[in-house]
């Protein structure tokens, strides 16, 4: 069984089950357990055989909404009953008109069959047909692949900065809790606060903490990276002000990236400061690798020496971590006490490319098909030149405002349409682009893969002379995220 999770109207989350199931407390609790905690729950169903614990579901503040003529449904109490989907939709619309939201900040589970399609279309947030599709089962598979490279005692920190590389903070964080990850990492305090307000309980490290936001960080139980003496002293003073003793911090070592962190020459001074500051307690010591070659090995040896000296001076056990996704693959001997998994989770690591699964796909649809005669041009600047033969052009509602880099126009890349490659023709527009679908058996409404399996984010990055991180994080917020997850993963 597979579930599709997407944004709904009035800040709701819509969960569609792709096949009929018996509604019972055990299965429903498993589904709702991993959805935002600050929302109520509702189930919409029709023509199903329900077990006898529907009253217990109601006691758990799960609202039941029944549609259909099933006699068993009609006999139930404390259930909102509608004869058909039209009646339910009219009720939703009438409630909206008087500004009394029938569905507001709710997790809505819909037991999907042919009758439910108009309800789903009505409740899902209306958006352009360009979607970022995320398979959470593939994400879990990738996490377990990297975990298989580690010793049983080695902990795993998963990076969720930049909205989990564009995938979605909360949804990925829920999966981290399911799969037994030890720590989460975010870039900014705001990212961590959002996770805490959504019910995420895992320890969260803030890797670029803001000096003017420390109190908020502490009140939300977030743990800062400390990379210089100013941030160490300021954070200790903030903990003292809030009467927080031995608050966990994470010391950043500069082993050769020369971006942030304490150098080898500063370690003695750092030890003296840590012995003096009683309101903070070092939880881990870590570094960042600049490359994935022999220089990384040199960094790892430096870090080993520096961190060992610092750890010997502290009166308590301290974790060490240095490896990123590539490092886990290449320098497994230096896994220390914890590793930091980032882009590899999403199956786009160059080194693990054939061993992991693609997690995110950017897709859209063909909204218009045109036959453009020979000698004509396509798009702004007349850059898409039609040669001696008529070409069939497909218009796709995705552009640089959605994160499709304008430099990918003029046949620099292709999309996949019904298993065939279709090169981009002409310049990419803000909201649209055009592809050459000459000879491809397709029609308006067919879905198009912009990147995912073919081309991959790595392929796109190579064309642009960048890295796959930028391709993923460039997908705009206005692009609708759709998540799929299997019942087996939830179990």
Secondary structure per residue as TSV (DSSP state, phi and psi in degrees):
chain	resnum	aa	ss	phi	psi
A	1	X	-	360.0	140.1
A	2	X	E	-126.2	143.1
A	3	X	E	-113.9	140.9
A	4	X	E	-110.8	127.9
A	5	X	E	-118.5	127.3
A	6	X	E	-149.0	170.7
A	7	X	E	-72.9	144.1
A	8	X	B	-121.7	177.6
A	9	X	G	-65.4	156.9
A	10	X	G	51.5	42.3
A	11	X	G	62.5	28.8
A	12	X	-	-89.9	163.1
A	13	X	E	-115.8	127.8
A	14	X	E	-105.5	125.2
A	15	X	E	-116.8	119.2
A	16	X	E	-108.4	127.2
A	17	X	E	-94.0	128.4
A	18	X	S	-80.4	-1.7
A	19	X	S	-150.0	156.8
A	20	X	-	-65.8	140.2
A	21	X	-	-137.9	161.9
A	22	X	-	-78.7	129.7
A	23	X	-	-80.3	120.7
A	24	X	-	-145.4	161.3
A	25	X	H	-60.5	-41.3
A	26	X	H	-62.3	-48.4
A	27	X	H	-69.8	-38.4
A	28	X	H	-67.8	-40.9
A	29	X	H	-61.1	-36.7
A	30	X	H	-64.4	-38.7
A	31	X	H	-70.3	-50.2
A	32	X	H	-72.3	-20.5
A	33	X	H	-59.8	-31.2
A	34	X	T	-107.0	27.5
A	35	X	S	-116.6	165.1
A	36	X	-	-49.6	131.5
A	37	X	T	-77.4	-16.5
A	38	X	T	-91.5	21.9
A	39	X	S	-126.3	152.6
A	40	X	E	-81.0	172.7
A	41	X	E	-121.2	145.4
A	42	X	E	-143.3	149.1
A	43	X	E	-126.5	129.0
A	44	X	E	-112.7	128.0
A	45	X	E	-147.7	167.0
A	46	X	E	-154.5	146.2
A	47	X	S	52.3	42.1
A	48	X	-	-117.9	154.5
A	49	X	-	-89.4	111.6
A	50	X	-	-92.3	147.4
A	51	X	-	-79.2	178.7
A	52	X	T	-86.4	7.7
A	53	X	T	-101.1	25.4
A	54	X	H	-62.1	-31.4
A	55	X	H	-65.0	-37.0
A	56	X	H	-67.3	-36.3
A	57	X	H	-59.2	-43.9
A	58	X	H	-64.5	-39.1
A	59	X	H	-64.2	-26.0
A	60	X	T	-84.3	14.8
A	61	X	T	63.2	34.3
A	62	X	E	-103.2	114.7
A	63	X	E	-82.6	128.7
A	64	X	E	-103.0	130.3
A	65	X	E	-127.0	116.8
A	66	X	E	-108.6	141.4
A	67	X	E	-129.4	131.5
A	68	X	S	129.2	-178.1
A	69	X	-	-105.7	9.7
A	70	X	-	-59.0	124.3
A	71	X	H	-61.6	-34.5
A	72	X	H	-64.2	-40.3
A	73	X	H	-63.4	-42.5
A	74	X	H	-62.7	-29.2
A	75	X	T	-79.7	-10.1
A	76	X	-	-78.7	152.6
A	77	X	S	-108.8	162.0
A	78	X	S	58.9	32.8
A	79	X	-	-126.8	133.3
A	80	X	E	-73.9	122.7
A	81	X	E	-114.9	134.9
A	82	X	E	-132.2	140.3
A	83	X	S	-65.9	-37.2
A	84	X	S	-154.3	175.9
A	85	X	H	-68.7	-31.6
A	86	X	H	-59.5	-40.6
A	87	X	H	-64.4	-41.0
A	88	X	H	-64.9	-45.6
A	89	X	H	-62.7	-40.7
A	90	X	H	-62.8	-38.0
A	91	X	H	-65.1	-42.8
A	92	X	H	-59.9	-46.3
A	93	X	H	-63.9	-41.4
A	94	X	H	-67.0	-37.6
A	95	X	H	-65.4	-40.6
A	96	X	H	-61.5	-36.8
A	97	X	H	-66.4	-29.4
A	98	X	T	-96.5	13.7
A	99	X	T	61.5	29.2
A	100	X	-	-117.6	92.4
A	101	X	-	-63.8	121.6
A	102	X	S	-68.3	-38.7
A	103	X	S	-121.0	121.2
A	104	X	-	-149.2	117.5
A	105	X	S	52.5	48.7
A	106	X	E	-118.5	149.9
A	107	X	E	-89.4	116.9
A	108	X	E	-111.3	111.1
A	109	X	E	-91.9	124.5
A	110	X	E	-115.0	120.4
A	111	X	E	-80.5	105.8
A	112	X	-	-86.1	129.3
A	113	X	S	-145.8	-173.0
A	114	X	G	-61.8	-28.4
A	115	X	G	-68.9	-28.1
A	116	X	G	-84.9	-8.6
A	117	X	H	-55.2	-46.5
A	118	X	H	-65.6	-30.5
A	119	X	H	-68.1	-44.9
A	120	X	H	-60.4	-46.1
A	121	X	H	-62.0	-32.2
A	122	X	H	-75.8	-33.5
A	123	X	H	-91.2	-27.2
A	124	X	B	-70.8	144.1
A	125	X	-	-63.3	126.4
A	126	X	-	-70.0	133.8
A	127	X	-	-156.2	173.7
A	128	X	-	-65.2	157.0
A	129	X	S	-79.0	10.2
A	130	X	-	-85.4	122.2
A	131	X	E	-126.5	147.6
A	132	X	E	-103.4	107.8
A	133	X	E	-97.8	124.6
A	134	X	E	-120.2	124.3
A	135	X	E	-98.6	106.7
A	136	X	H	-71.1	-25.7
A	137	X	H	-64.8	-40.2
A	138	X	H	-65.7	-37.6
A	139	X	H	-62.3	-44.6
A	140	X	H	-63.0	-39.7
A	141	X	H	-59.7	-43.9
A	142	X	H	-66.4	-40.3
A	143	X	H	-59.6	-44.4
A	144	X	H	-68.6	-30.7
A	145	X	H	-62.0	-49.7
A	146	X	H	-66.9	-33.7
A	147	X	H	-62.7	-33.1
A	148	X	T	-65.2	-17.4
A	149	X	T	-82.9	-9.7
A	150	X	S	-104.9	159.8
A	151	X	-	-69.4	151.9
A	152	X	T	-56.1	-31.6
A	153	X	T	-84.6	-11.7
A	154	X	-	-72.3	128.1
A	155	X	E	-83.3	163.3
A	156	X	E	-128.0	128.1
A	157	X	E	-108.9	126.6
A	158	X	E	-107.3	132.3
A	159	X	E	-85.4	126.3
A	160	X	-	-118.5	18.6
A	161	X	H	-68.3	159.7
A	162	X	H	54.5	49.6
A	163	X	H	56.1	44.3
A	164	X	H	54.0	53.0
A	165	X	H	57.8	31.4
A	166	X	T	90.1	-5.1
A	167	X	T	-78.6	-39.6
A	168	X	-	133.5	115.4
A	169	X	H	-59.4	-58.4
A	170	X	H	-65.2	-44.4
A	171	X	H	-61.8	-41.8
A	172	X	H	-70.4	-39.4
A	173	X	H	-61.6	-39.2
A	174	X	H	-59.5	-42.8
A	175	X	H	-64.8	-36.7
A	176	X	H	-59.4	-41.6
A	177	X	H	-65.6	-38.7
A	178	X	H	-63.5	-38.7
A	179	X	T	-93.2	5.0
A	180	X	T	78.6	28.8
A	181	X	-	-66.8	149.8
A	182	X	-	-90.8	-37.9
A	183	X	E	-138.7	156.9
A	184	X	E	-117.4	149.0
A	185	X	E	-123.5	133.4
A	186	X	E	-127.7	165.3
A	187	X	S	-86.5	-41.5
A	188	X	S	-126.4	157.9
A	189	X	H	-58.2	-42.9
A	190	X	H	-56.0	-40.1
A	191	X	H	-61.7	-41.2
A	192	X	H	-68.9	-38.2
A	193	X	H	-63.3	-40.9
A	194	X	H	-58.6	-43.9
A	195	X	H	-64.8	-42.2
A	196	X	H	-63.2	-43.2
A	197	X	H	-66.4	-22.5
A	198	X	T	-88.8	-0.8
A	199	X	T	99.5	11.8
A	200	X	-	-77.1	127.5
A	201	X	-	-104.8	-13.5
A	202	X	S	-61.2	151.8
A	203	X	E	-60.3	138.2
A	204	X	E	-126.6	124.9
A	205	X	E	-98.5	131.6
A	206	X	E	-98.1	114.2
A	207	X	T	-85.3	-20.1
A	208	X	T	-132.6	69.7
A	209	X	-	-67.0	143.6
A	210	X	-	-89.4	131.2
A	211	X	T	-63.8	-23.8
A	212	X	T	-96.3	11.1
A	213	X	-	-129.3	21.8
A	214	X	H	-71.4	-38.2
A	215	X	H	-62.4	-42.6
A	216	X	H	-62.9	-37.6
A	217	X	H	-62.0	-46.6
A	218	X	H	-65.9	-42.2
A	219	X	H	-64.7	-20.6
A	220	X	T	-105.4	14.8
A	221	X	T	57.1	45.7
A	222	X	-	-105.4	145.4
A	223	X	E	-110.0	124.4
A	224	X	E	-88.7	149.2
A	225	X	E	-74.7	136.8
A	226	X	E	-117.3	121.3
A	227	X	-	-124.5	-1.4
A	228	X	S	-155.6	171.5
A	229	X	H	-68.9	-33.9
A	230	X	H	-60.9	-48.3
A	231	X	H	-66.8	-33.5
A	232	X	H	-65.4	-48.4
A	233	X	H	-66.2	-43.3
A	234	X	H	-64.1	-40.7
A	235	X	H	-69.6	-38.1
A	236	X	H	-61.5	-41.7
A	237	X	H	-65.5	-37.5
A	238	X	H	-66.0	-41.1
A	239	X	H	-63.5	-40.0
A	240	X	H	-62.8	-42.8
A	241	X	H	-59.9	-37.5
A	242	X	T	-93.0	6.4
A	243	X	T	58.5	44.1
A	244	X	-	-107.4	119.2
A	245	X	-	-101.4	144.2
A	246	X	S	52.9	44.8
A	247	X	E	-73.3	133.5
A	248	X	E	-68.0	132.6
A	249	X	E	-131.1	165.6
A	250	X	E	-129.5	115.7
A	251	X	E	-85.5	126.1
A	252	X	E	-95.2	128.1
A	253	X	E	-105.9	133.5
A	254	X	-	-89.0	102.9
A	255	X	S	-99.4	2.4
A	256	X	S	145.0	-4.1
A	257	X	S	-78.9	-26.4
A	258	X	-	58.8	45.9
A	259	X	S	-116.8	-57.8
A	260	X	S	-145.8	159.4
A	261	X	S	122.3	163.0
A	262	X	B	-80.6	136.2
A	263	X	-	-87.4	169.8
A	264	X	G	-59.7	-35.3
A	265	X	G	-70.1	-16.2
A	266	X	G	-98.7	-1.2
A	267	X	H	-65.6	-41.0
A	268	X	H	-62.2	-42.9
A	269	X	H	-65.3	-37.3
A	270	X	H	-64.7	-41.5
A	271	X	H	-60.4	-44.8
A	272	X	H	-60.9	-41.8
A	273	X	H	-65.9	-44.0
A	274	X	H	-65.3	-34.2
A	275	X	H	-70.2	-24.2
A	276	X	H	-86.6	-35.8
A	277	X	-	-86.4	109.9
A	278	X	-	-92.5	-7.0
A	279	X	S	-92.0	-4.8
A	280	X	E	-123.0	154.4
A	281	X	E	-139.4	126.5
A	282	X	E	-71.0	120.3
A	283	X	E	-93.9	-36.4
A	284	X	E	-151.7	159.0
A	285	X	E	-122.0	133.6
A	286	X	E	-149.1	170.6
A	287	X	E	-146.0	167.1
A	288	X	-	-114.2	138.3
A	289	X	-	-90.1	136.8
A	290	X	S	-86.0	-26.7
A	291	X	-	-140.8	-177.8
A	292	X	S	-124.6	36.0
A	293	X	S	-128.1	-154.7
A	294	X	H	-62.5	-28.0
A	295	X	H	-64.7	-34.8
A	296	X	H	-61.5	-39.7
A	297	X	H	-61.9	-40.0
A	298	X	H	-63.3	-42.0
A	299	X	H	-60.8	-44.0
A	300	X	H	-62.6	-38.6
A	301	X	H	-67.5	-41.9
A	302	X	H	-60.9	-46.9
A	303	X	H	-61.3	-41.4
A	304	X	H	-57.6	-44.8
A	305	X	H	-67.8	-47.5
A	306	X	H	-66.2	-48.2
A	307	X	H	-67.2	-34.5
A	308	X	H	-63.6	-41.3
A	309	X	H	-63.0	-43.8
A	310	X	H	-65.8	-41.6
A	311	X	H	-66.1	-36.6
A	312	X	H	-64.1	-27.6
A	313	X	H	-83.7	-11.5
A	314	X	S	-93.3	144.9
A	315	X	S	-82.3	5.9
A	316	X	S	-141.5	165.0
A	317	X	-	-68.2	140.3
A	318	X	-	-134.5	134.5
A	319	X	E	-76.5	155.5
A	320	X	E	-128.4	144.5
A	321	X	E	-153.9	143.6
A	322	X	-	-144.6	-29.1
A	323	X	-	-79.8	135.4
A	324	X	-	-97.8	-165.7
A	325	X	H	-58.5	-48.4
A	326	X	H	-66.1	-38.5
A	327	X	H	-61.7	-36.4
A	328	X	H	-60.4	-37.6
A	329	X	H	-73.1	-41.4
A	330	X	H	-98.9	-31.1
A	331	X	-	-127.0	48.8
A	332	X	G	-56.6	-29.3
A	333	X	G	-63.8	-19.3
A	334	X	G	-104.7	34.4
A	335	X	-	-73.6	-13.7
A	336	X	T	50.2	-130.2
A	337	X	T	-101.0	-17.2
A	338	X	E	-156.8	154.8
A	339	X	E	-124.9	161.4
A	340	X	E	-117.1	109.6
A	341	X	E	-95.4	126.9
A	342	X	-	-125.6	-104.1
A	343	X	G	-62.8	-25.3
A	344	X	G	-61.3	-26.1
A	345	X	G	-58.6	-29.0
A	346	X	G	-96.5	9.7
A	347	X	T	75.3	20.7
A	348	X	-	-120.9	25.1
A	349	X	-	-75.8	129.1
A	350	X	S	-60.2	-35.7
A	351	X	T	-81.3	-27.4
A	352	X	T	-110.4	25.3
A	353	X	T	-58.1	-38.9
A	354	X	T	-93.7	3.1
A	355	X	T	-113.3	-11.0
A	356	X	S	-116.3	172.7
A	357	X	-	-113.2	141.3
A	358	X	-	-63.5	129.8
A	359	X	-	-100.4	-39.9
A	360	X	E	-117.5	135.0
A	361	X	E	-127.2	130.2
A	362	X	E	-94.2	120.2
A	363	X	E	-130.6	160.7
A	364	X	E	-149.9	-165.0
A	365	X	E	-133.5	160.0
A	366	X	E	-82.9	117.3
A	367	X	E	-96.3	-19.6
A	368	X	E	-155.9	142.4
A	369	X	E	-121.0	130.0
A	370	X	E	-130.4	142.5
A	371	X	E	-93.9	114.9
A	372	X	E	-106.3	120.3
A	373	X	-	-66.1	159.9
A	374	X	T	-57.7	141.2
A	375	X	T	89.6	-13.0
A	376	X	-	-83.8	174.7
A	377	X	E	-129.4	163.5
A	378	X	E	-127.2	129.2
A	379	X	S	86.7	176.7
A	380	X	G	-59.2	142.9
A	381	X	G	72.9	1.2
A	382	X	G	54.2	38.3
A	383	X	-	-80.6	-23.8
A	384	X	E	-88.0	96.7
A	385	X	E	-95.7	124.4
A	386	X	-	-85.5	128.1
A	387	X	-	-77.9	-132.6
A	388	X	S	-85.3	-10.7
A	389	X	S	-123.5	147.2
A	390	X	-	-59.1	139.6
A	391	X	E	-119.9	150.4
A	392	X	E	-95.4	122.7
A	393	X	E	-113.2	132.4
A	394	X	E	-107.0	134.3
A	395	X	E	-97.5	129.7
A	396	X	E	-119.2	128.7
A	397	X	S	-80.0	65.5
A	398	X	-	-145.9	137.6
A	399	X	-	-148.9	-167.5
A	400	X	G	-68.7	-20.3
A	401	X	G	-72.1	-15.6
A	402	X	G	-94.1	-5.4
A	403	X	T	106.9	5.0
A	404	X	-	-86.3	104.7
A	405	X	-	-56.3	133.7
A	406	X	G	-63.5	-24.3
A	407	X	G	-71.9	-5.1
A	408	X	G	-85.3	-3.0
A	409	X	T	-73.2	-178.1
A	410	X	T	56.0	47.6
A	411	X	T	68.8	16.8
A	412	X	T	-70.0	-29.2
A	413	X	S	-138.4	179.3
A	414	X	E	-136.7	160.9
A	415	X	E	-110.5	164.1
A	416	X	E	-105.6	124.7
A	417	X	E	-125.1	114.5
A	418	X	T	49.3	43.1
A	419	X	T	82.1	-1.3
A	420	X	E	-111.9	150.5
A	421	X	E	-87.3	135.5
A	422	X	E	-128.9	106.7
A	423	X	E	-67.9	146.0
A	424	X	E	-69.7	135.6
A	425	X	E	-119.0	134.3
A	426	X	S	76.4	-174.2
A	427	X	-	-77.0	145.0
A	428	X	-	-76.9	131.8
A	429	X	-	-91.5	178.6
A	430	X	S	-63.4	-42.9
A	431	X	S	-119.9	-5.5
A	432	X	-	-140.6	160.7
A	433	X	E	-149.5	169.2
A	434	X	E	-125.0	143.7
A	435	X	E	-128.5	153.5
A	436	X	E	-89.9	108.3
A	437	X	-	-109.7	23.5
A	438	X	T	-57.4	127.1
A	439	X	T	82.5	-0.7
A	440	X	-	-96.9	131.8
A	441	X	-	-77.7	97.6
A	442	X	-	-151.4	168.8
A	443	X	-	-149.2	166.7
A	444	X	T	-60.0	135.8
A	445	X	T	101.0	-14.4
A	446	X	-	-67.9	141.8
A	447	X	E	-82.8	146.0
A	448	X	E	-123.4	135.0
A	449	X	E	-93.9	117.8
A	450	X	E	-85.2	-47.9
A	451	X	E	-152.3	155.7
A	452	X	S	162.3	-100.3
A	453	X	S	-84.0	-35.6
A	454	X	S	-158.3	109.7
A	455	X	S	-74.1	162.7
A	456	X	-	-89.0	168.1
A	457	X	H	-62.9	-31.7
A	458	X	H	-65.6	-41.4
A	459	X	H	-60.8	-45.1
A	460	X	H	-62.8	-42.4
A	461	X	H	-61.9	-39.8
A	462	X	H	-64.2	-38.4
A	463	X	H	-62.4	-39.6
A	464	X	H	-84.9	-8.1
A	465	X	T	69.4	36.5
A	466	X	S	-134.2	-157.5
A	467	X	-	-120.8	160.5
A	468	X	H	-63.6	-25.3
A	469	X	H	-54.1	-45.1
A	470	X	H	-67.5	-36.0
A	471	X	H	-62.4	-46.7
A	472	X	H	-66.7	-48.6
A	473	X	H	-72.9	-12.2
A	474	X	T	-80.4	-14.7
A	475	X	S	-62.7	119.6
A	476	X	-	-68.5	157.3
A	477	X	T	-62.5	-29.1
A	478	X	T	-72.5	-11.9
A	479	X	S	-78.5	124.9
A	480	X	E	-69.2	130.6
A	481	X	E	-92.9	131.5
A	482	X	E	-124.6	125.6
A	483	X	E	-109.7	138.8
A	484	X	E	-119.1	140.9
A	485	X	E	-148.6	140.4
A	486	X	E	-88.9	156.3
A	487	X	H	-62.2	-32.9
A	488	X	H	-62.2	-39.4
A	489	X	H	-68.0	-41.4
A	490	X	H	-61.5	-40.3
A	491	X	-	-63.8	360.0
